[in-house]
């Protein structure tokens, strides 16, 4: 979930560098601010980002994209699995499912037919710190998508019969994840790193026991507590007019007095310092064909300025076929088909790691090779050529990924809801290009010099 878009020949307005919370605090309900404007080499506007604050604290942020024929809209809600107590484990994801089951105006079939009939893409996902409902449609069908989303968010019936039907669906989904070794090993890794008692360490979908125990009353209370306009952002991007979208949102979300009240927008989730990560190893014996491994340690938080250096390092280490791990583990030694590194960021925590799938008889060699490479990076950093390749891969991914309205919409929603800062694409590229070998050596020493967290799943894992 990374924000992306090309402005190679453009120039960005300085307004895009401001903190969003300060700008929002200065807004009165109904007022509109321009956050960013991008021009091409001849001075023509190619993109404009604007924000309007509606009553109740609901924020509407749009990006008008010149030349687009599609539009994407998403409702971003500031609640995820880390907001759940042990008795509510899995409630965010359960609720995400239930909001598709019908409203006072539309049945579940009506909701599906509305977007299918215009060839739209319609889905939702739950993460640890937020939930998103999103649609991508032809520009002419954006009013329909906004209306359906507003209806779902404000007027879902949450009937007992739907709770029971969807309970079985979610239990099937959990069983599906339990049959996927990659899901299992990453869940074990998180549980070891953050602890099973921590919401961050628990699987987003919940467990069989927690889903079986959830009641309709608990889910409804969870909905009322978190699904408030002040805790939401409506983001849209594509061929659209900001003022028109604002009025569509005002109508669609004004159902049942949803926008009444004067609560200010909820600020992004904060964290003073990185949450403690518990080193150690965890193993799960499973009758899979491969052994799946995740080896990692504590990373950096979402707003840590070192995340740009870590991003370049992560890409050079295990982000592509030219990366050090791919070349050493797969190409030179033939130890595994799949190997990659990752860095995840949260408000008050972060993890970095390496994920590998290999044959059981190669596990020891894989672990020895990965540990040796991490130790070498921690003491020596990377080469100048690796730095240039890592920067180039990040820059290219950033630019190419923002060629569609859905990626632009996600960039806006996450910037407003969780990052509190909408960086211009030129500024992001500048920060990537500003990373030096000294920056890489510093973050590599700080991160890869820490005690490791290891998760192993597969045949013979208990004997690893």
N, C-alpha and C positions, 0 to 999 in steps of 0.2 A: 504494500500500500504506500506507494511513493508518488509524490506530485511530479508531473512532467509536462514539458511543452517547449517547442522551439521558438526562439526569438533571435536567431543568429544575426539577422540584419536589422533587428529592431532596437528600440530604446525604451526603457521602462520609466514611468513616472515615479519620483521619490516617495509618493504616498504609500507605495507597496511595502515600504520598509518599517512602517509603524506598528506598534503593538495594537492588536485588535481590541483588547479589553478596554484600553483607554479611549479608543474611538467609539466603541459601543456605549461606554459610560457617558460620553458627551452627547449622545443622540437622544432626541425626544421621540416617543412613539409616532410613527408616520413619517419621520424624516429620512432622507436618503443621503448617503455619502458615496463618493467615488473613491475606490481604494487603489486601483491601478488602471493605467491606460498604456497600451502598447501600440507603437506606430511602425510601419514598414520604412524602408529606406527613403521613400518619397514623402514621408510625413502623413500618410493615410492611417487612420485608426484601424487596426486589425483585431484588437481585443480590448474590452472594457469591463472591469470588475466593479460592481456597485453593491451596496448593502442598504437595506431598509429595516428598521426596527418597528415591529407591529405591537399592538397592545398585548399584554401578558408576557412580554419579553421574547416573543418568537422572532428570530432573525431570518431574513431572506437575503441570500447572497447569490448574485448571478454573474455570469461571464458571457457577454455577447461575442460570438466568434464569426468573423467575416467569412463568407463563403460556405459555411456549414449548411447542410440540409436536414440535419437531425438535431434533437435536443435531448438532454438527460436531466432528470430531476431526482434528488434523493432527500429523504428525511433522516437526519442524523440525530440520534437520541443519546444523551450523555449517561448511559447506563449499560453495564456489561456484567460479565460473570464475577468480576472482582467486587461488585456491590452486593453480593449475595451472602447471607449468613449460611451456616451449615444446613439449617432446615430449609433454606430456599435455594439450595444448590441446583442449578439448571433452570431457574425460573425465568431469567432473561431470554434464554433460547426457547423455552416453552411458550412464552408470551409472543415472541416473534412469529412462531407458527400459528398461534391462535388468531392473530390479527388478520390473517388471510381467510378465516373461516366464515365471515359474513358480518354484515352491519344491518341497521334498520332499513336501509335502502337497497342493499345488494346482498345476494346469497354468495357463497363461496364460488359457485359456478359463474355468477354474474361478474365477479371480480376477474376471474380468469378469462372469460369471454371478452370483456371490455378491451383488454390489452391484446389478446390473440387476434381479435378481429381487425386490428390496425397494424398487425405485424410487429408489435412492440416486444421488447425484452423487459421482464418484470421479475424481481427477486428481492431477497433480503439476506442479511447475515448478522450474526452476533459475534462480537469480539470480547476481549477481556475488559475493555474500558468504554465501549460504545456499541450501539446497534444501528443498522442502516437499512432502510427500505428504499429501493431505487427502481427507476424505469428509464428506458431509452426508446424513443419513438421518433417518427417523422415530425418535423417542426410543427406542422399543422395539427398534430394530435397531442401536443403538450398540454393544452387545457384539460383534456380527458385524463391524462396521467396524473396531473396535479389534483383533480377532483377525486379520483379513485384513492390516491394516497391520503388525502385529507379525510375522506370518508372512513377509511380503515383506521387511521390513527385516532380519530375523535369519536367514532360511533360504533366500534366493534361490540357485538353483543356478548361475547365470552360466555356462551351457553354451556351448561353442564354436559350436555350430550357431545358438544364439540371438544370439551376438555378431555373426556374419556376416549373419544375417537383419536384425538391427536396424541394422547398419552402412548397408545400402542405404536403409532408412527415413530415417535421419538425413541421408544425402546428399540424398535427395529434399527433406527439410525445409530444408536449407541452400539448395538450388536455388530453393525457394519463396520464401525470404527474399530471395534475390538478385533475384527478379522483383518485389519490393515496394519501390518507391522510398523509402517512409518508413523501412523497415528499413535500406536501403542508406545513406541520408544520415545517419542517427543512428549507424550503425557507423563511418562515415567521420569524423564529428564526434568520437566517442570516441577513435578512433585518432590523430587530430591532437592532441587535448587531452592525452592521457596517453601517447601513443607506442605504436606497434605492438609494441614489445618488452615493454611493461608488460602484465601480465594484465588490468588494468582497461581497457586500450585495445583488447583483442581481443574479437571476437564470442563470446557465450556458447556457441553451438552448435559452435564450432570452424570449421575450413575443410575443404574437400574433401581437401587433402593431409594435414592432421592427423588426420582421421577415418580415412582410408585406412590410416594408419600405426599406429594404436592396436592393441595386441594384448590378448587375453584376460588374459594374465599381468599386464600393466600395470594393467588395470582392476581385477582382483582385489586387487592390492597397494594401489591407491588406496582401494578399499572398506575393506580391513582397517585402513588408516591413519586414515581419517576417520569411518567409521561405527561409532563407539564410543558406549556409553551416556552417557559424560560429555560428549560433544559433541552431545547431542540433547536436545530438549524435546518432550514429548507435551502438546499443548494441546487442551482440549475445552471447548465451551460449549453451553448449551441446557438442556433439561429433563433433568437428570442429578443423580446423587448422587456427591459427590466420592469418598467412601471406596469406593463400588462401582466407580467408574472406575479408581481406583488398583489394586484387586485384579484387574480385567480387564487392565490394562496389565502388572501383575506376571506374570500367567499368559502373556499373549500374547508378551511380550518376554523371558520367561524361557527360551525355547527354546534348546537347544544351549549352555547355560551363558552366555548373552549378558550376564546381569546379574551375573556373578561379578566379583569384584575390588572395590577400594576407592578407585578414582581419583576425585578431587573433580571437580565440574562445571567444564568449561572456561569461563573468564570471557569476556565479550563482547570482540570484537576491538577493540583500542584504536588510537588515533592521537594523537600529541602535537600536531601542527599539520597544516594542510592541505597535501596533496601538490601539488607544482608542476604547473601547467597550461601547456602550450606554445602560445602564440598562433601564428596562421598560417592559411593557407587551403589547402583541398584540393578538387579538382574531379574529377568522374567523368562522362564522356560516356556517356549511355544513351539508347536510342531510346524514351523514354517520351513521353507526350503533354504532361506538365507538367515544369517545373523544380521540384525540391524543395530547400529551403534550411533549414539550421540555423545560426543565428548566436548565439554566446554567449561566456561567459567563466567564470573560476573562481568557484564559489559558496562554501558553508560546509559544514563537516563535520556528521555526523549528530547529535552531541551539543552543538553550538554553540547557546548560548541565543538567539542572534540568528535562529535558524531560524523562530521565530514571527513576527518582523517581516518576514523574507524571504517567509514564506508569505502574509502579508497583502499585501505588495507584489506578489508574483507573481500573486495573484488579481486585484488591481486592474489590473495591467498587461495580462494576457492570459488571464484565467481564465474568461471568460464573454462573453455577447453585449453586456453593458454595459461591458466592459473597454476600456481606452484603445486597445490595438492593434486589437481587433475593429472598434471604431468608426472608427478612422482608416484602417486598411488596407482593410477590406471595405466598411463602410457609406458612408463619405464619398468614398473614391477608387475603389472597385470594382476593386482590384488583385488580390484573391485570394478564393477561396471559403473556404479553411481557413487560420486563423492562430491560434496560441496560444503562450503562454509556459510554461516549466517550470522546476522546481528539483529536482535529484536530490542525494541525500546518501549518503555512505559513511563508513566509520570514520575515514578520514584524507583524504578528498577530497570535493569537491562541484562541481557544475556548474549554471549557470543559462543559459537560452537562449530563443530564439524560433524556432518552426518554422512555415514557410510553404510552401504549394504554389501555384504561379502559372503562367500562360502564359509561354513563353520571352520574348516581346517586352515583358513587364512586369517582368522580373527587376531591371533597373536601378532602376526606380521603387520596387519593393518594398524593395530593400536601402537605398535612400536614406531612405525613410519610416521603416523600422524603426530605422536608425541614429539618425535625428533624434529619434525618440521616446525611445530609450534614453539619448541624451545629455541630453535635457530632463529626464528623470526623475533622472539622476545629479546634475544641477545644482539642480533645483527640488523634487524629491520629487513627492508627489502632493497632491491637494486633500483637504480635510476630508470632502467627500462621497464621494470615492473610498475614503478610509480606512474610512468607515462601511460602504460597500458591500462592500469586501474582507473586513472582519471578519464581516459578516453572511453572506457566501457561505461562508467557512470554517466558521463556527459551524453553519450549516445543513447543510453537507456532513458535518461531524463527527457531528452528531446523527442525521441521516437514514440515514447509512451504517451505523450500528450497530443497525439494526432487525432484523437476521437473525443467526443463530448463527454463520454462517461468518465474518462480519466480526469478531464478538467473539472467536472462536477465533484469528484472525490477529493481533488486537491483543495477546492473551496471548502467543502464540508469539514474536512479534517483540520484545515488551517483555523477555521472559526471555532470549532468545538473543542479540539484537543491541543493545538499548538499555540494558539493565541498570537500567531504571527503569519502573515501571508507574504512570504519572500517572493520577489520577482524572479522569473526564471533566469534572467541574466545574472542576478545576484547569487542564486544557487550555483550556477556554473562558475562564477568568479570564486566562490568559496571552495569549490572542488579544485579548481586550478591553482588556488593559493596554498594547497597542502604541500608541505615540503618533506624531504626525507627525514629531517629532524622531528617533524610532527609525527611521522609514522613510527620512528624509533621510540618516541616517548609513549604513544598510546599502546604500541606493541608490548613494551616493557611493563606498563601498568596493567594491561589486561592479561596477556598470556603468561605473566609471571605469577599469577595467582593459583591457589589450589584448584584442582579440577573437579568437575562434576561429570560422572560417567553413568550412562544408561545403556544396557545391552538386552536385546530381546531376540529369542530364537532358540533353535536346538543347541543344547549344551551351554546355554548362556550362564547357568548357575555355576559352571566350572571355569568361567573365563577368568 
